[in-house]
Amino acid sequence: MKIAVVASNGKASRAIIEELVARGHEVTAFARHENQSAAKHFVQKDILDLTKGDLAGFDAVVDGFGAFTPETLPLHTKTSQHLADLVAGTNTCLYIVGGAGSLYVDASHKVQLLDTPEFPAVFYALAKAQTEELAALRTRKDAKWVFVSPAADFRPDGEKTGAYILGGEELTLSTAGESIISYADYAVGMVDLIESGEHIGTRVSLVQK
């Protein structure tokens, strides 16, 4: 498959690119600064400067954008909506590296993880921004997208086991009763989703088995 990865220098993006390359996919990375990933094809360009022409012909686009300061948090929604505009009306599917805060903790889907007392206050603003990003994506019927939430404990340097559980809208726990996943195992799950072409227009979640 021909895959584009946007904001390709982030840790999650680099892990996804490594997995894509290992499986023999043709990967083009897009980033503001020089290439730090395993992708052989690279375009140095800001995410908001990308055009329909830049993303034409790809089977999938992975959005690994991340922002963490108060003034940049709204860019989560702005950038993913821009990418959705670029793939709208095409067969190219947009895969978003999402957050866990928007996952529901009850079967009635009334309470989200970020609104529970246990949720770390330091991550609330980021979780809220990504929750708003997901809400905006849900309104899009003109573009193919999949929002992929990691487990609550998303570990950059965790080991790669190759085993994970694919969940949906609710917080899913491992067989040990934990919500943990490494970037490497998240990448395995993300690439599996891309290869399957399933779950279009939905949010899914990944947790270690």
Secondary structure as GFF3:
##gff-version 3
##sequence-region A 1 209
A	DSSP	beta_strand	2	6	.	.	.	ID=ss1
A	DSSP	alpha_helix	11	22	.	.	.	ID=ss2
A	DSSP	beta_strand	26	31	.	.	.	ID=ss3
A	DSSP	beta_strand	41	44	.	.	.	ID=ss4
A	DSSP	three_ten_helix	47	49	.	.	.	ID=ss5
A	DSSP	alpha_helix	52	55	.	.	.	ID=ss6
A	DSSP	beta_strand	60	63	.	.	.	ID=ss7
A	DSSP	alpha_helix	75	87	.	.	.	ID=ss8
A	DSSP	beta_strand	93	97	.	.	.	ID=ss9
A	DSSP	three_ten_helix	113	115	.	.	.	ID=ss10
A	DSSP	three_ten_helix	121	123	.	.	.	ID=ss11
A	DSSP	alpha_helix	124	138	.	.	.	ID=ss12
A	DSSP	beta_strand	144	149	.	.	.	ID=ss13
A	DSSP	beta_strand	153	155	.	.	.	ID=ss14
A	DSSP	beta_strand	164	167	.	.	.	ID=ss15
A	DSSP	beta_strand	180	182	.	.	.	ID=ss16
A	DSSP	alpha_helix	183	196	.	.	.	ID=ss17
A	DSSP	beta_strand	202	208	.	.	.	ID=ss18
###
